[in-house]
């Protein structure tokens, strides 16, 4: 895959993943304090949340090993197919908490609240989901870098700057959700 296409793919993916927590009210991760795991007990909430994060870590490890490092030199088409399969798996993983949250909606007793979530996600949930998105897009970036050649070691400065850039990319979603929506009400 050409370098310029890889860079634009990472930038557009970062733009999407940075804004996604602010644009949708469905959870992207089942936090133990959230409504998604309300029906579970206290310890089971933490186990479920940590299990979900372990699945995301397994996805990241598998993407780096199977997509970025394995079968080198086979061809661009095979790499693109592996990358697309990995992205579909990521989409399914990020959809699971939203599907679980759908079961915890307001009962159909009040017609005005029918089908609406009990309460929107708090800011801390959205911020943590943005951090998870940063780690996921970093995994995609390292995978593309492994496909192009050797991955270069990075210091903490690299991660601090890219995290700041990622949060800046998420600013339009923040403005849309917190500043423009309140003005309309």
Helices and strands as residue ranges (DSSP letters): H 3-23, H 42-62, I 63-69, H 76-102, G 111-113, H 123-148, H 156-169, H 171-174, I 175-180, H 181-184
